[in-house]
Amino acid sequence: MNRRVTPAASMPPLSYRALLRLDAIGNLLLAAALARLAERMLALVLVLYALDRFQSPQLAGWVAFAMMAPGLLVSPLAGALLDRIGAAWAIAADLACSAGCILALALLALTRADNAWSLLILVALYSLSNPLSAAGVRTLLPSLVPPAALDRANALDTTIHAVVDVCGPAFAGALFGFAGVATALLAIALLYVAACVALLPATRHQSGAPAAWRGGFLADAMAGVAYVFRHKSLRHLSLSYALYQMGWGILLVAVPVFVTRIVGGGTRGDLLVGTLWAVSGVAAALGALLAGRHGAPGRERAMMALGMLGTALAIYPVSARFGLPGLGVGLALVGFLAGPVDVTVLTLRQRRTEPAWLGRVMAVSIGLNLSGAPIGSALGGALLTWSVPAAFAVAALTCTAGALASWWIPRVHRSGREGDVEVGEHRGLG
């Protein structure tokens, strides 16, 4: 199915202010910001909860695992549901389910009726619906903005992530420390409720026309997995970004070790690590906004490759070989370059997917992309027992490999039709 569109390069770009005035865009991004703030706060509150209430680092690790793994496993099913009921309603369902699970946790904590199993079960249930929002926002955006504005819409979406990464942990730590776990969880549940209310005007919009379903729900989900793996652009895009995310996974464990070996552990080291990542998050927001302003169709592969190669250099030698000043500069560069890479990946995936498949493609692709980070963290942990500089060097190599893989992504013919190459890549998939 080809959609004839005006070539994006010939359309006047919308300013960020004009973009936010488009119908339902402001509501969608506000809902996304509130939901992501709640999610980022919850990640820290749950770890602190397990350590404070049960004095168990092992349980804290399992809670973190339960918050991510179930959602990744069911992401193909979430994608099929997105395409069946529409992205806006699927996001609303996730927000309501998330609020319910967190409210139940808050009530158990308040009444002291909680235990390790109730914590793990409720967190796992919370995780199951998460892919609906994670993929749903990226599925709904292309239906709400003109093609020429998609880069800037994705830039705003990426900026929300970066800002939340900076302020979310700070809010969570302060709320947990001063008010306790029950109040912190209740505040997070209320954020999810507020996000659901903010989303309501966007439920009038659905991402794409209804598809002609050929099989059952499970068959539709598996068809989405097959679509991604048999589509050249999407397959190589997932490989490239997963390799890039491996570098980030290594940094997550390497940076605290690097700082601790120089300044020691304790409050001073923890504060410095948090500050370094906060600076990286601010730089990522700036990079995303600039990428949205200056990005253009046809240059996606070059932007990805240059961003990943620049990231590799920022990791090694800049971060690894010049002490704390080098680490600070390197992480700021890593964050700044992450903005263009993330915006480009999102936009390219949306432009090269047929509308009827977008929900399933987004859900499956996000799961594949996220797989790189835990693999990188496990690899980084093993490397750090041998050599800290070696861990940074391997992180740089994985980013370089991601840059090389990005050149395998096929080019698009400039015929005035968006996706004409991609449609030919997956004929026979339905």
Residue pairs with C-beta under 8 A, 6 or more apart in sequence:
1 354
1 355
1 356
1 423
2 417
2 418
2 419
2 420
2 423
3 355
3 417
3 418
3 419
4 416
4 417
5 147
5 416
5 417
5 418
6 147
6 416
7 297
7 414
7 416
8 147
8 148
8 150
8 296
8 297
8 418
9 296
9 297
9 298
11 146
11 147
11 148
12 148
13 148
13 149
13 152
13 293
14 22
14 145
14 146
14 148
14 149
14 152
16 152
16 155
16 156
16 289
16 292
16 293
19 25
19 145
19 149
19 152
19 153
19 156
20 26
20 29
20 156
22 144
22 145
22 149
23 144
23 205
24 144
24 201
24 202
24 204
24 205
25 141
25 144
25 145
25 153
27 198
27 199
27 200
27 201
27 202
28 88
28 137
28 140
28 141
28 144
28 199
28 202
29 156
29 157
29 160
30 195
30 198
31 91
31 95
31 195
31 196
31 198
31 199
31 202
32 133
32 137
32 157
32 160
32 195
33 160
33 163
33 164
34 191
34 192
34 194
34 195
34 198
35 95
35 98
35 133
35 191
35 192
35 195
36 160
36 161
36 164
36 168
37 164
37 167
37 168
37 171
37 191
38 98
38 102
38 188
38 189
38 191
38 192
38 195
39 130
39 168
40 164
40 165
40 168
40 169
40 172
41 168
41 169
41 171
41 172
41 175
41 184
41 187
41 188
41 191
42 67
42 102
42 126
42 172
42 185
42 188
43 64
43 67
43 168
43 172
44 168
44 169
44 172
44 173
44 176
45 172
45 175
45 176
45 181
45 184
45 185
45 188
46 60
46 63
46 64
46 67
46 119
46 123
47 60
47 63
47 64
48 172
48 173
48 176
48 181
49 63
49 109
49 119
49 176
49 181
49 185
50 56
50 59
50 60
50 63
50 119
51 57
51 60
52 181
53 109
53 114
53 181
54 116
56 116
59 116
59 119
59 120
62 120
63 119
63 120
63 123
66 120
66 123
66 124
66 127
67 123
67 126
67 127
68 127
68 370
68 374
69 127
70 124
70 127
70 128
71 78
71 127
71 128
71 129
71 130
71 131
71 134
72 131
72 367
72 370
72 371
74 128
74 131
75 131
75 135
75 363
75 364
75 366
75 367
76 221
76 222
76 224
76 225
76 360
76 363
76 364
76 367
77 217
77 218
77 221
78 90
78 129
78 131
78 132
78 135
78 363
79 131
79 135
79 221
79 224
79 359
79 360
79 361
79 362
79 363
79 364
80 217
80 218
80 220
80 221
80 224
80 359
80 360
81 90
81 132
81 217
81 359
82 90
82 132
82 135
82 136
82 139
82 207
82 358
82 359
82 360
82 362
82 363
83 208
83 211
83 220
83 224
83 356
83 357
83 358
83 359
83 360
84 211
84 213
84 217
84 220
85 93
86 203
86 206
86 207
87 135
87 136
87 137
87 139
87 140
87 143
87 206
87 207
87 359
88 136
88 140
88 199
88 202
88 203
88 204
88 205
88 206
88 207
89 203
89 206
90 132
90 136
90 359
91 132
91 133
91 136
91 137
91 140
91 199
92 196
92 199
92 200
92 203
93 129
93 132
94 129
94 130
94 132
94 133
94 136
95 133
95 192
95 193
95 195
95 196
95 199
96 192
96 196
97 125
97 126
97 129
98 126
98 129
98 130
98 133
98 192
99 189
99 190
99 192
99 193
99 196
101 122
101 123
101 125
101 126
102 126
102 185
102 188
102 189
102 192
103 185
103 186
103 189
104 122
105 114
105 119
105 122
105 123
105 185
106 182
106 185
106 186
106 189
108 114
108 118
108 119
108 122
109 181
109 182
109 185
110 182
131 363
131 366
131 367
134 363
134 366
135 359
135 362
135 363
135 366
136 359
136 362
137 157
138 154
138 157
138 346
138 349
138 350
138 362
138 366
139 207
139 358
139 359
139 362
140 202
140 205
140 207
141 150
141 153
141 154
141 157
141 350
142 150
142 207
142 350
142 355
142 358
143 205
143 206
143 207
143 208
143 355
144 153
144 202
144 205
145 152
145 153
147 351
147 418
150 347
150 350
150 351
151 291
151 292
151 295
151 296
151 343
151 347
152 292
152 293
153 292
154 292
154 342
154 343
154 346
154 347
154 350
155 288
155 289
155 291
155 292
155 293
155 295
155 339
155 343
156 288
156 289
156 292
157 346
158 284
158 285
158 288
158 339
158 342
158 343
158 346
159 284
159 285
159 288
159 289
159 339
161 284
161 342
162 281
162 282
162 284
162 285
162 288
162 335
162 339
163 281
163 285
165 277
165 281
165 284
166 278
166 281
166 282
166 285
169 274
172 184
175 183
175 184
175 187
176 184
207 355
207 358
207 359
208 355
208 356
208 358
208 359
209 355
209 356
210 356
211 356
211 357
213 220
214 430
215 223
220 360
221 360
223 360
223 429
223 430
224 357
224 359
224 360
224 361
224 363
224 364
225 360
225 364
226 429
227 234
227 357
227 360
227 361
227 364
227 426
227 429
228 234
228 235
228 238
228 361
228 364
228 365
228 368
229 235
230 425
230 426
230 429
231 352
231 353
231 422
231 425
231 426
232 408
232 409
232 410
232 422
232 425
233 348
233 352
233 409
233 410
233 421
233 422
233 425
234 349
234 352
234 353
234 361
234 365
236 405
236 406
236 408
236 409
236 410
237 345
237 348
237 349
237 352
237 365
237 406
237 409
238 365
238 368
238 369
239 405
239 408
240 304
240 308
240 402
240 403
240 405
240 406
240 408
240 409
241 341
241 345
241 369
241 372
241 402
242 368
242 369
242 371
242 372
242 402
243 372
243 398
243 399
243 401
243 402
243 405
244 308
244 311
244 341
244 372
244 398
244 399
244 402
244 403
245 369
245 370
245 371
245 372
245 373
245 376
246 372
246 373
246 375
246 376
246 379
246 395
246 398
246 402
247 311
247 312
247 315
247 376
247 395
247 396
247 398
247 399
247 402
248 372
248 373
248 376
248 395
249 372
249 373
249 374
249 375
249 376
249 377
249 378
249 379
249 380
250 376
250 377
250 379
250 380
250 383
250 391
250 392
250 394
250 395
250 398
251 315
251 331
251 334
251 380
251 392
251 395
252 373
252 376
252 377
252 380
253 377
253 380
253 381
253 384
253 391
254 380
254 383
254 384
254 388
254 391
254 392
254 395
255 273
255 276
255 277
255 327
255 331
256 269
256 273
257 384
257 388
257 391
258 319
258 320
258 327
258 388
258 392
259 269
259 272
259 273
259 276
259 324
259 327
260 269
261 388
262 323
262 324
263 269
263 272
263 324
272 324
276 327
276 328
276 331
277 331
279 328
279 331
279 332
279 335
280 331
280 332
280 334
280 335
281 335
282 335
283 332
283 333
283 335
283 336
283 339
284 335
284 336
284 338
284 339
284 342
285 339
286 336
286 339
287 335
287 336
287 337
287 338
287 339
287 340
288 339
288 340
288 342
288 343
289 339
290 339
290 340
291 303
291 339
291 340
291 343
291 344
292 343
295 303
295 340
295 343
295 344
295 347
297 351
297 412
298 412
298 414
300 344
300 347
300 348
300 409
301 406
301 407
301 409
301 411
303 340
303 341
303 344
304 341
304 344
304 345
304 348
304 403
304 406
304 409
305 403
305 404
305 406
305 407
306 403
307 337
307 338
307 340
307 341
307 344
307 403
308 337
308 341
308 399
308 400
308 402
308 403
308 406
309 399
309 400
309 403
310 333
310 337
311 333
311 334
311 337
311 338
311 341
311 396
311 399
312 396
312 397
312 399
312 400
312 403
313 396
314 329
314 330
314 331
314 333
314 334
314 337
315 330
315 334
315 392
315 395
315 396
315 399
316 389
316 392
316 393
316 395
316 396
317 326
318 326
318 329
318 330
318 333
319 326
319 327
319 329
319 330
319 331
319 334
319 392
320 326
320 327
320 330
320 388
320 389
320 392
320 393
321 389
322 329
322 330
345 369
348 409
349 361
349 362
349 365
350 358
351 418
351 419
352 412
352 419
352 421
352 422
353 361
353 362
353 419
353 422
354 419
354 422
354 423
372 398
376 395
376 398
379 394
380 391
380 394
380 395
383 390
383 391
383 394
384 391
410 421
410 422
410 425
411 421
412 418
412 419
412 420
412 421
412 422
413 420
413 421
